[in-house]
Amino acid sequence: MNSWLLTNALAALMLPPLSLVLLGVCGHLVAQRLRHTGNAIILLAIFMLLFLSTGFGARWLGGPIEQRSLPLVSVTGSGAQAIVILGGGRLYAAPEEGGLDIPNPQTLIRLRHGAQLQRQTGLPILVSGGAPEGNGGSEAALMARSLREDFRVPVKWIEDGSDNTAQNALLTKQLLQADGVSRVLLVTDALHMPRAQGIFSRAGLNVIAAPTGFVTQKSLSAEDFIPNAGALKSSHYALHERLGELWYQLRYRNKE
């Protein structure tokens, strides 16, 4: 949990909106001595915050990432042996569920796609996700329950010890290897897929990308130039994935 908390705290400092707030504060401090330079930094922070809060800005950042993981058109002849679904978070203490944690909307989108693939192929499912926050049951257990109760599909493996995507890959490989599985359909968000596919391949699995949850594919409209919190969230996600890929490239570059 401590590692997970530290990683997320560092990420928050590097990503909007906090990074842009800090940039604005730096501009204010600089303006005490260099007024024009400081004011320029403040204006830059405001402009970037507004830009990243628009659908156009989110598309500009996230579109190239999603284009690297196009939808899986057909699973026929893929040779896949299993379906792996990665967790995307939870909603805590849902009152309508008697205070139980439940998968959040992002995870539900992944589960829905994984269930569709299972019905098409009959392949066994592995769900992956621990409890990095340190409280409650694992995310994988919540996902397995939802697949069985809400989507009426079985789950064969539960990987419940991971705190991040790299651990998802390593622990999933260990579980599947015991059953002779090496080629999988990987289900996660389109924005997350390039990083996930890369680290799963590095772990030794043969990965067929089955992305879902595309957020930058709709046609541009006037509303895409109006700042809103949803667009800022998508921009944050895209930047998070770009930083994550860079980190993995640096961390594992000598382990090829």
VOVOTOR-404791 format. One line per 2 residues: their letters; for each residue y, x, z of N, C-alpha, C. Coordinates in Angstrom, 3 decimals. Atoms other than C-alpha are relative to their C-alpha. Example, Ala and Ser with C-alpha at 12.3 -4.5 7.8 and 13.67 -1.06 7.14 Angstrom:
VOVOTOR-404791
as = -1.190/0.890/0.000/-4.500/12.300/7.800/1.200/0.900/0.000 ~ -1.190/-0.820/-0.060/-1.060/13.670/7.140/1.090/-0.770/0.730
END
This chain:
VOVOTOR-404791
mn = -1.215/0.822/0.000/0.000/0.000/0.000/1.260/0.853/0.000 ~ -1.191/-0.845/-0.078/2.455/2.798/0.861/0.347/0.581/-1.365
sw = -0.219/-0.538/1.337/2.005/4.349/-2.586/0.556/-1.080/-0.925 ~ -0.463/1.118/0.821/2.464/0.953/-4.250/1.458/-0.329/0.318
ll = -1.368/0.319/-0.411/5.637/0.288/-2.229/0.976/1.064/-0.463 ~ -0.871/-1.095/0.429/7.098/3.709/-2.999/0.220/-0.051/-1.507
tn = -0.110/0.081/1.453/6.348/3.333/-6.720/0.946/-1.110/-0.412 ~ -0.856/1.133/0.350/8.021/-0.067/-6.851/1.443/0.221/0.426
al = -1.369/-0.303/-0.433/11.038/1.152/-4.875/0.673/0.954/-0.986 ~ -0.552/-0.934/0.979/11.537/4.052/-7.291/0.283/-0.700/-1.327
aa = -0.202/0.737/1.245/11.097/1.730/-10.260/1.241/-0.878/0.090 ~ -1.167/0.863/-0.168/13.716/-0.634/-8.849/1.302/0.782/-0.166
lm = -1.198/-0.834/0.135/16.217/2.234/-8.694/0.276/0.368/-1.452 ~ -0.142/-0.438/1.387/15.586/3.065/-12.359/0.180/-1.147/-0.985
lp = 0.003/1.146/0.906/15.517/-0.453/-13.781/1.113/-0.978/0.355 ~ -0.993/1.013/-0.296/18.059/-3.258/-14.111/-0.620/-1.116/0.841
pl = -1.450/-0.138/-0.094/19.681/-4.910/-12.369/0.498/1.088/0.951 ~ -0.473/-0.936/-1.013/19.787/-2.397/-9.489/0.558/1.270/-0.609
sl = -0.483/-1.235/0.614/20.184/0.644/-11.753/1.415/-0.169/-0.543 ~ -1.329/0.240/0.562/23.227/-0.939/-13.402/1.032/-0.247/1.095
vl = -0.899/0.139/-1.158/24.722/-1.913/-10.051/0.368/1.379/0.526 ~ -0.262/-1.362/-0.464/24.360/1.701/-8.955/0.892/0.764/-0.969
lg = -0.868/-0.631/0.994/25.928/2.847/-12.214/1.440/-0.463/0.183 ~ -1.340/0.526/-0.246/28.879/0.571/-11.519/0.631/0.606/1.247
vc = -0.499/-0.624/-1.233/29.215/1.977/-7.987/0.416/1.441/-0.275 ~ -0.363/-1.377/0.368/29.175/5.500/-9.414/1.320/0.024/-0.768
gh = -1.255/0.087/0.742/31.909/4.460/-11.822/1.189/-0.207/0.921 ~ -1.083/0.249/-0.962/33.993/3.171/-8.933/0.362/1.279/0.756
lv = -0.260/-1.248/-0.723/33.606/6.473/-7.067/0.701/1.016/-0.894 ~ -0.633/-0.933/0.944/34.481/8.504/-10.147/1.451/-0.388/-0.247
aq = -1.356/0.495/0.287/37.557/6.315/-10.696/1.006/0.415/1.063 ~ -0.918/-0.442/-1.046/38.992/7.542/-7.404/0.731/1.274/-0.411
rl = -0.597/-1.249/0.458/39.663/10.873/-9.135/0.309/-0.016/-1.495 ~ -0.167/0.072/1.455/39.256/10.170/-12.851/-0.003/-1.470/-0.390
rh = -0.088/1.454/0.133/40.487/6.624/-13.344/-0.577/-0.496/-1.306 ~ 0.453/0.485/1.297/39.835/6.244/-17.059/-1.508/0.185/-0.176
tg = 1.442/-0.250/0.111/36.396/7.844/-16.914/-0.787/-0.963/0.879 ~ 0.674/0.910/-0.924/35.385/5.788/-13.884/-0.005/-1.428/-0.512
na = -0.075/1.364/0.543/36.594/2.547/-15.452/-0.913/-0.170/-1.208 ~ 0.895/0.056/1.164/34.675/3.375/-18.639/-1.456/-0.158/0.446
ii = 1.367/0.109/-0.521/31.475/3.799/-16.595/-0.255/-1.409/0.532 ~ 0.135/1.368/-0.523/32.059/0.458/-14.856/-0.165/-0.998/-1.141
ll = 0.105/0.902/1.154/32.605/-1.290/-18.187/-1.345/0.157/-0.700 ~ 1.317/-0.233/0.607/29.451/0.333/-19.566/-1.089/-0.722/0.784
ai = 0.998/0.666/-0.839/27.438/-0.976/-16.608/0.044/-1.512/-0.207 ~ -0.142/1.447/0.203/28.833/-4.490/-17.106/-0.529/-0.396/-1.370
fm = 0.467/0.318/1.350/28.184/-4.429/-20.850/-1.519/0.052/-0.086 ~ 1.450/-0.128/0.055/24.603/-3.212/-20.407/-0.687/-1.140/0.738
ll = 0.574/1.114/-0.745/23.902/-5.870/-17.784/0.053/-1.282/-0.820 ~ -0.131/1.203/0.823/25.224/-8.600/-20.076/-0.934/0.060/-1.216
fl = 0.853/-0.146/1.190/23.379/-7.229/-23.116/-1.472/-0.221/0.340 ~ 1.406/0.128/-0.382/20.041/-6.962/-21.311/-0.325/-1.386/0.544
st = 0.190/1.372/-0.492/20.550/-10.502/-19.986/-0.029/-1.019/-1.132 ~ 0.067/0.915/1.145/20.481/-11.971/-23.498/-1.374/0.083/-0.653
gf = 1.238/-0.015/0.744/17.476/-12.952/-25.553/0.009/1.058/-1.086 ~ -0.108/-1.034/1.032/18.768/-10.634/-28.267/-0.291/1.380/0.583
ga = 0.247/-1.289/-0.646/18.784/-7.677/-25.862/-1.459/0.171/0.381 ~ 1.416/-0.064/-0.377/15.302/-8.514/-24.576/-0.869/0.229/-1.221
rw = 0.755/-0.179/1.238/14.023/-8.749/-28.150/0.162/1.433/-0.512 ~ -0.264/-1.356/0.462/15.660/-5.432/-29.047/-0.845/1.017/0.772
lg = 0.801/-0.911/-0.817/13.844/-3.744/-26.167/-1.496/-0.258/-0.127 ~ 1.416/0.331/-0.080/10.549/-5.611/-26.129/-0.698/-0.189/-1.331
gp = 0.611/0.261/1.296/9.996/-6.431/-29.788/-0.850/1.140/-0.529 ~ 0.812/-1.118/0.508/8.846/-2.935/-30.849/-1.279/0.229/0.802
ie = 1.211/-0.162/-0.819/6.385/-2.865/-27.929/-1.027/-1.050/-0.388 ~ 0.926/1.073/0.341/4.872/-6.240/-28.781/-0.557/0.154/-1.411
qr = 0.482/-0.199/1.361/4.611/-5.294/-32.451/-1.161/0.986/-0.065 ~ 1.114/-0.950/-0.054/2.170/-2.576/-31.414/-1.309/-0.672/0.409
sl = 1.199/0.726/-0.435/-0.275/-5.218/-30.122/0.036/-1.399/-0.580 ~ -0.028/1.295/0.658/-0.575/-8.032/-32.624/-1.142/-0.873/0.502
pl = 1.046/0.908/-0.488/-2.627/-11.134/-31.743/-1.346/0.290/-0.639 ~ 1.357/-0.185/0.507/-6.385/-10.847/-32.102/-0.361/-1.220/-0.845
vs = 0.242/1.115/0.924/-7.151/-12.969/-35.150/-1.426/-0.508/0.100 ~ 1.401/0.404/-0.035/-10.948/-12.978/-34.911/-0.790/0.978/0.847
vt = 0.874/-0.855/-0.798/-13.569/-11.667/-32.522/-1.358/0.189/-0.683 ~ 1.256/-0.116/0.739/-16.352/-11.987/-35.081/-0.244/1.449/-0.430
gs = 0.352/-1.354/0.393/-18.106/-8.676/-35.561/0.716/1.088/0.779 ~ -0.740/-1.003/-0.774/-16.014/-6.935/-32.903/-0.924/0.954/0.737
ga = 0.923/-0.838/-0.747/-19.068/-5.601/-31.121/0.309/0.100/1.472 ~ -0.366/-0.036/-1.422/-17.455/-6.290/-27.751/-1.170/-0.459/0.861
qa = 1.070/0.329/-0.941/-19.790/-6.487/-24.761/0.501/-0.768/1.213 ~ -0.560/0.685/-1.169/-17.427/-7.975/-22.178/1.478/-0.272/-0.234
iv = -1.423/0.319/0.012/-13.984/-9.449/-21.591/0.601/0.463/1.321 ~ -0.681/-0.491/-1.196/-11.655/-7.695/-19.135/1.383/-0.636/0.074
il = -1.293/0.656/-0.198/-8.688/-9.667/-17.763/0.721/0.687/1.154 ~ -0.786/-0.684/-1.022/-5.983/-7.820/-15.849/0.903/-0.987/0.740
gg = -0.864/0.853/-0.809/-4.091/-9.468/-13.001/1.465/0.268/-0.258 ~ -1.431/-0.132/0.221/-0.372/-10.118/-13.278/0.842/-0.491/1.162
gr = -0.756/0.439/-1.168/0.595/-11.216/-9.787/-0.479/-1.335/0.545 ~ 0.405/1.225/-0.679/0.272/-14.147/-7.418/1.193/-0.746/0.569
ly = -0.950/0.791/-0.783/2.197/-16.953/-5.757/-0.569/-0.115/1.409 ~ 0.488/-0.039/-1.366/1.955/-16.701/-1.991/0.079/-1.363/0.685
aa = 0.018/1.154/-0.916/0.966/-19.502/0.378/0.470/-1.284/-0.672 ~ -0.376/1.226/0.722/1.159/-22.364/-2.129/-0.259/-1.222/0.885
pe = 0.202/1.131/-0.917/1.744/-25.465/0.042/-0.890/-1.090/-0.576 ~ 0.834/1.031/0.621/0.060/-27.768/-2.482/-1.472/0.383/-0.009
eg = 1.378/-0.474/-0.075/-3.073/-25.625/-2.103/-0.391/0.330/1.438 ~ 0.319/-0.216/-1.408/-3.098/-25.718/1.692/0.373/1.371/0.510
gl = -0.450/-1.318/-0.439/-1.271/-22.414/2.011/-0.755/1.162/-0.598 ~ 0.737/-1.078/0.662/-3.658/-20.451/-0.194/0.865/0.675/-1.059
di = -0.628/-0.690/1.123/-2.406/-17.796/-2.599/-0.650/-0.477/-1.292 ~ 0.515/0.403/1.296/-2.791/-18.724/-6.271/0.555/0.946/-1.070
pn = -0.541/-0.840/1.073/-2.359/-16.840/-9.581/1.372/-0.496/-0.447 ~ -1.323/0.405/0.478/1.232/-16.806/-10.798/-0.072/-0.375/-1.487
pq = 0.057/0.426/1.408/2.183/-18.164/-14.250/-0.399/1.104/-0.968 ~ 0.343/-1.119/0.883/1.895/-14.729/-15.854/-1.512/0.240/0.000
tl = 1.445/-0.178/-0.090/-1.661/-14.344/-14.592/-0.745/-1.171/-0.628 ~ 0.655/1.177/0.569/-2.554/-17.898/-15.594/-0.041/0.054/-1.530
ir = -0.001/-0.147/1.460/-1.536/-17.179/-19.188/-1.116/0.939/-0.430 ~ 1.077/-0.942/0.315/-3.920/-14.227/-19.187/-1.365/-0.661/0.202
lr = 1.268/0.671/-0.276/-6.701/-16.302/-17.614/-0.327/-1.026/-1.079 ~ 0.222/0.999/1.044/-6.241/-19.047/-20.185/-0.538/0.651/-1.265
hg = 0.441/-0.681/1.213/-6.609/-16.603/-23.063/-1.396/0.576/0.188 ~ 1.326/-0.531/-0.268/-9.582/-14.922/-21.437/-1.072/-1.081/-0.035
aq = 0.947/1.120/0.024/-11.266/-18.305/-20.966/-0.270/-0.439/-1.432 ~ 0.191/0.356/1.411/-10.685/-19.126/-24.641/-0.953/0.984/-0.677
lq = 0.865/-1.023/0.606/-12.292/-15.845/-25.665/-1.438/-0.134/0.488 ~ 1.351/0.149/-0.535/-15.243/-16.463/-23.357/-0.728/-1.157/-0.670
rq = 0.625/1.152/0.660/-15.886/-19.860/-24.929/-0.347/0.317/-1.456 ~ 0.268/-0.371/1.395/-15.677/-18.351/-28.400/-1.172/0.958/-0.134
tg = 0.957/-1.099/0.132/-17.949/-15.395/-27.710/-1.203/-0.089/0.930 ~ 1.063/0.019/-0.996/-20.053/-16.188/-24.647/-0.118/1.289/0.788
lp = 0.054/-1.287/-0.682/-19.263/-12.706/-23.356/0.306/-0.145/1.490 ~ -0.303/0.029/-1.428/-19.238/-12.022/-19.595/1.413/0.501/0.274
il = -1.385/-0.328/-0.352/-15.874/-11.668/-17.873/0.043/0.904/1.227 ~ -0.382/-0.800/-1.173/-14.548/-8.985/-15.542/1.469/-0.254/0.282
vs = -1.402/0.147/-0.407/-11.347/-9.675/-13.595/0.373/1.191/0.870 ~ -0.411/-1.236/-0.659/-9.350/-6.765/-12.236/1.340/-0.161/0.695
gg = -1.252/0.049/-0.753/-6.718/-6.648/-9.505/-0.270/0.033/1.488 ~ 0.192/-0.114/-1.440/-6.553/-5.582/-5.871/1.043/-0.765/0.785
ap = -1.016/0.612/-0.853/-4.122/-6.406/-3.088/0.983/1.092/0.407 ~ -0.879/-1.135/-0.285/-1.452/-3.683/-3.344/1.032/-0.279/1.086
eg = -0.976/0.338/-1.036/0.910/-5.579/-1.047/-0.593/0.122/1.393 ~ 0.654/-0.220/-1.278/-1.685/-5.191/1.705/-0.282/-1.238/0.803
ng = 0.280/1.228/-0.746/-2.017/-8.839/2.688/-0.716/-0.994/-0.897 ~ 0.741/0.997/0.758/-4.306/-11.648/1.637/-1.184/0.617/-0.721
gs = 1.131/-0.479/0.774/-7.383/-11.402/-0.541/0.459/0.669/-1.276 ~ -0.335/-0.710/1.231/-7.538/-9.520/-3.787/0.456/-0.972/-1.087
ea = -0.433/0.780/1.147/-5.868/-10.745/-6.943/-1.192/-0.390/-0.866 ~ 1.188/0.273/0.803/-9.219/-10.508/-8.710/-0.763/-1.205/0.546
al = 0.701/1.140/-0.599/-10.753/-12.969/-6.241/0.710/-1.307/-0.342 ~ -0.767/1.194/0.373/-7.947/-15.457/-6.937/-0.250/-0.355/-1.456
ma = 0.223/0.220/1.422/-8.465/-15.016/-10.669/-1.392/-0.576/-0.255 ~ 1.376/0.478/0.178/-12.219/-15.516/-10.407/-0.109/-1.458/0.415
rs = 0.046/1.391/-0.458/-11.746/-18.717/-8.423/0.663/-0.926/-1.009 ~ -0.697/0.831/0.978/-9.246/-20.046/-10.964/-0.820/-0.173/-1.274
lr = 0.818/0.102/1.206/-11.516/-19.248/-13.908/-1.156/-0.974/0.205 ~ 1.149/0.863/-0.265/-14.432/-21.028/-12.267/0.420/-1.457/0.223
ed = -0.380/1.354/-0.381/-12.564/-24.032/-10.894/0.926/-0.670/-1.017 ~ -1.008/0.581/0.893/-9.709/-24.537/-13.364/-0.406/0.059/-1.459
fr = 0.337/-0.190/1.411/-11.148/-23.219/-16.623/-1.489/-0.187/-0.286 ~ 1.432/0.265/0.138/-14.856/-23.803/-15.976/-0.734/1.072/-0.812
vp = 0.724/-1.105/0.624/-15.968/-20.369/-17.153/-0.471/0.954/1.097 ~ 0.555/-0.882/-1.032/-18.146/-17.893/-15.224/0.661/1.373/0.011
vk = -0.490/-1.374/-0.161/-17.102/-14.483/-13.913/-1.164/0.854/0.484 ~ 1.127/-0.861/-0.363/-19.643/-11.670/-13.750/0.400/1.127/0.929
wi = -0.416/-1.144/-0.807/-17.676/-8.771/-12.275/1.374/-0.268/0.614 ~ -1.293/0.085/-0.682/-14.816/-8.645/-9.757/0.394/1.412/0.434
ed = -0.533/-1.314/-0.380/-12.851/-5.377/-9.567/1.194/-0.262/0.896 ~ -1.020/0.419/-0.961/-10.781/-5.812/-6.427/0.608/1.142/0.801
gs = -0.507/-1.136/-0.766/-9.815/-2.300/-5.365/1.202/0.701/-0.587 ~ -1.063/-0.718/0.715/-7.032/-1.380/-7.786/1.392/-0.453/0.430
dn = -1.407/0.284/-0.312/-3.292/-1.177/-7.107/0.910/0.128/-1.210 ~ -0.826/-0.198/1.185/-2.067/-0.309/-10.601/-0.896/0.045/-1.234
ta = 0.755/0.057/1.244/-3.115/-0.175/-14.251/-0.972/1.163/-0.140 ~ 0.898/-1.153/0.084/-4.591/3.325/-14.043/-1.247/-0.223/0.844
qn = 1.153/0.303/-0.845/-6.817/2.239/-11.167/-0.807/-1.158/-0.566 ~ 0.718/1.056/0.722/-7.676/-0.980/-13.063/-1.010/0.623/-0.940
al = 0.835/-0.617/1.029/-9.054/1.222/-15.815/-1.154/0.785/0.602 ~ 1.031/-0.865/-0.584/-10.945/3.703/-13.655/-1.090/-0.820/0.684
lt = 0.988/0.783/-0.750/-12.625/1.133/-11.388/-0.761/-0.966/-0.899 ~ 0.674/0.862/0.965/-13.377/-1.216/-14.275/-1.072/0.791/-0.751
kq = 0.969/-0.850/0.699/-15.080/1.626/-16.147/-1.232/0.234/0.869 ~ 1.129/-0.251/-0.892/-17.243/2.368/-13.109/-0.899/-1.226/0.127
ll = 0.789/1.227/-0.105/-18.331/-1.265/-12.760/-0.787/-0.277/-1.271 ~ 0.648/0.326/1.269/-19.093/-1.752/-16.440/-1.038/1.039/-0.400
qa = 0.918/-1.082/0.366/-20.786/1.601/-16.876/-1.374/-0.225/0.618 ~ 1.273/0.263/-0.681/-23.451/0.535/-14.370/-0.856/-0.989/-0.771
dg = 0.731/0.983/0.801/-24.403/-2.280/-16.755/-0.039/0.361/-1.473 ~ 0.095/-0.469/1.377/-24.193/-0.219/-19.910/1.047/-0.574/-0.930
vs = -1.062/0.588/0.816/-20.951/-1.825/-21.117/1.068/1.057/-0.277 ~ -1.010/-0.997/0.351/-18.524/0.395/-23.006/1.065/-0.531/-0.960
rv = -0.944/0.556/0.977/-16.752/-1.843/-25.567/0.461/-1.364/0.492 ~ -0.501/1.213/-0.650/-14.474/-4.584/-24.225/1.178/-0.602/-0.751
ll = -1.227/0.693/0.370/-11.916/-7.176/-25.170/0.918/0.056/1.209 ~ -0.933/-0.162/-1.115/-8.888/-6.380/-23.006/1.104/-1.040/-0.103
vt = -0.986/1.082/-0.017/-6.637/-9.286/-22.029/1.115/0.336/0.984 ~ -1.193/-0.149/-0.825/-3.114/-8.714/-20.744/1.198/-0.392/-0.849
da = -1.206/0.360/0.743/0.490/-9.408/-21.761/0.231/0.955/-1.163 ~ -0.290/-0.838/1.161/1.629/-8.128/-25.140/0.891/1.183/0.370
lh = -0.870/-1.098/-0.425/4.340/-6.054/-23.441/-0.775/1.062/0.778 ~ 0.791/-0.915/-0.834/1.775/-4.494/-21.112/-1.136/0.656/-0.776
mp = 1.215/-0.422/0.698/-0.954/-4.006/-23.710/0.004/1.460/-0.457 ~ 0.082/-1.404/0.445/0.026/-0.605/-25.238/-0.298/0.969/1.142
ra = 0.252/-0.885/-1.144/0.133/1.062/-21.812/-1.414/-0.214/0.540 ~ 1.330/0.295/-0.532/-3.015/-0.723/-20.620/-1.092/0.509/-0.936
qg = 1.017/-0.434/0.957/-4.967/-0.022/-23.807/-0.123/1.522/0.013 ~ 0.034/-1.458/-0.024/-3.992/3.639/-23.663/-0.736/0.544/1.206
if = 0.623/-0.543/-1.211/-5.086/4.185/-20.071/-1.464/-0.407/0.094 ~ 1.406/0.414/0.019/-8.319/2.174/-20.519/-0.789/0.865/-0.977
sr = 0.671/-0.879/0.958/-9.186/4.240/-23.592/-0.173/1.390/0.594 ~ 0.080/-1.314/-0.627/-8.433/7.415/-21.665/-1.094/0.033/1.069
ag = 1.046/0.075/-1.022/-10.816/6.223/-18.928/-1.391/0.030/-0.610 ~ 1.294/-0.094/0.659/-13.592/6.140/-21.512/-0.546/-1.293/-0.542
ln = 0.438/1.276/0.547/-13.778/2.502/-22.602/0.490/-0.155/-1.441 ~ -0.378/0.331/1.365/-13.712/1.367/-26.216/0.696/-1.352/0.050
vi = -0.820/1.188/-0.267/-10.906/-1.195/-26.174/0.401/-0.717/-1.281 ~ -0.530/0.881/1.034/-10.188/-4.101/-28.484/1.099/-0.832/0.652
aa = -1.132/0.684/-0.619/-6.728/-5.457/-27.662/-0.036/-1.497/-0.301 ~ -0.103/1.455/0.143/-6.500/-9.217/-27.051/1.243/-0.452/0.765
pt = -1.241/0.266/-0.728/-2.825/-9.596/-26.080/0.348/-1.487/0.045 ~ -0.486/1.367/-0.147/-1.224/-12.812/-24.883/1.386/0.060/0.643
gf = -1.295/0.024/-0.685/2.072/-13.926/-23.338/1.126/0.674/-0.752 ~ -1.086/-0.587/0.791/4.315/-12.815/-26.206/1.329/-0.655/0.372
vt = -1.299/0.540/-0.419/7.996/-13.195/-25.289/1.121/0.271/-1.002 ~ -1.088/-0.369/0.915/9.941/-11.805/-28.271/-0.254/-0.476/-1.431
qk = 0.423/0.355/1.350/8.349/-13.586/-31.224/0.771/-1.167/-0.625 ~ -0.681/1.165/0.566/10.488/-16.714/-31.621/1.226/0.415/-0.805
sl = -1.162/-0.287/0.844/13.290/-16.865/-34.190/1.269/0.024/0.842 ~ -1.275/-0.079/-0.708/16.772/-15.907/-33.035/0.781/-1.297/-0.150
sa = -0.864/1.175/0.026/19.106/-18.747/-32.147/1.262/0.321/0.783 ~ -1.279/-0.238/-0.682/22.590/-19.107/-30.684/-0.196/0.267/1.486
ed = 0.202/-0.162/-1.437/21.211/-19.340/-27.152/-0.474/1.401/0.365 ~ 0.470/-1.352/-0.272/19.750/-15.842/-27.498/1.140/0.987/0.230
fi = -1.161/-0.861/-0.265/23.288/-14.449/-27.170/0.745/-0.433/1.261 ~ -0.564/0.457/-1.271/24.006/-16.283/-23.902/-0.787/0.639/1.140
pn = 0.724/-0.664/-1.085/23.146/-14.209/-20.798/-0.727/-1.002/0.894 ~ 0.766/0.838/-0.915/20.438/-15.684/-18.581/-1.009/0.865/0.741
ag = 0.894/-0.773/-0.858/18.062/-14.535/-15.839/-1.351/0.241/-0.653 ~ 1.291/-0.168/0.647/14.932/-15.092/-17.923/-0.005/1.171/-0.967
al = -0.087/-1.115/0.941/16.085/-12.668/-20.605/0.087/1.338/0.738 ~ -0.091/-1.232/-0.788/17.007/-10.072/-17.979/-1.371/0.391/0.538
ks = 1.357/-0.277/-0.475/13.493/-10.402/-16.564/-0.852/0.622/-1.109 ~ 0.757/-0.556/1.127/12.001/-9.747/-20.014/0.459/1.420/-0.319
sh = -0.512/-1.353/0.233/14.285/-6.728/-20.496/-0.511/0.966/1.064 ~ 0.521/-0.806/-1.106/13.259/-5.423/-17.084/-1.466/0.361/-0.247
ya = 1.423/-0.216/0.276/9.586/-5.831/-18.036/-0.187/1.031/-1.119 ~ 0.117/-0.929/1.119/10.056/-4.018/-21.355/0.353/1.425/0.419
lh = -0.387/-1.325/-0.466/11.865/-1.114/-19.706/-1.042/0.574/0.952 ~ 1.058/-0.420/-0.918/9.204/-0.972/-16.992/-1.185/0.574/-0.776
er = 1.135/-0.469/0.794/6.516/-0.600/-19.651/0.323/1.303/-0.728 ~ -0.383/-1.251/0.656/8.444/2.091/-21.513/-0.047/1.169/0.991
lg = 0.047/-1.041/-1.023/8.861/4.081/-18.292/-1.442/0.290/0.408 ~ 1.391/-0.179/-0.379/5.212/3.490/-17.403/-0.772/0.824/-1.018
el = 0.663/-0.786/1.052/4.002/4.824/-20.745/0.421/1.464/0.068 ~ -0.492/-1.385/-0.091/6.212/7.894/-20.389/-0.643/0.718/1.181
wy = 0.594/-0.603/-1.198/4.868/8.510/-16.883/-1.459/0.357/-0.239 ~ 1.404/-0.275/0.268/1.259/8.236/-18.028/-0.162/1.173/-0.965
ql = 0.069/-1.104/0.950/1.912/10.602/-20.930/0.224/1.334/0.705 ~ -0.275/-1.225/-0.738/3.355/13.175/-18.546/-1.107/0.334/0.980
ry = 1.003/-0.213/-1.035/0.723/12.702/-15.876/-1.343/0.417/-0.567 ~ 1.343/-0.228/0.511/-2.335/12.786/-18.111/-0.028/0.894/-1.256
rn = -0.054/-0.760/1.234/-1.207/15.092/-20.915/-0.937/1.210/0.019 ~ 0.917/-1.146/-0.102/-3.383/17.945/-19.608/-1.427/-0.421/0.315
ke = 1.335/0.507/-0.337/-6.403/15.697/-19.063/-0.676/-0.655/-1.183 ~ 0.613/0.576/1.203/-7.229/14.792/-22.640/-1.387/0.609/-0.232
END
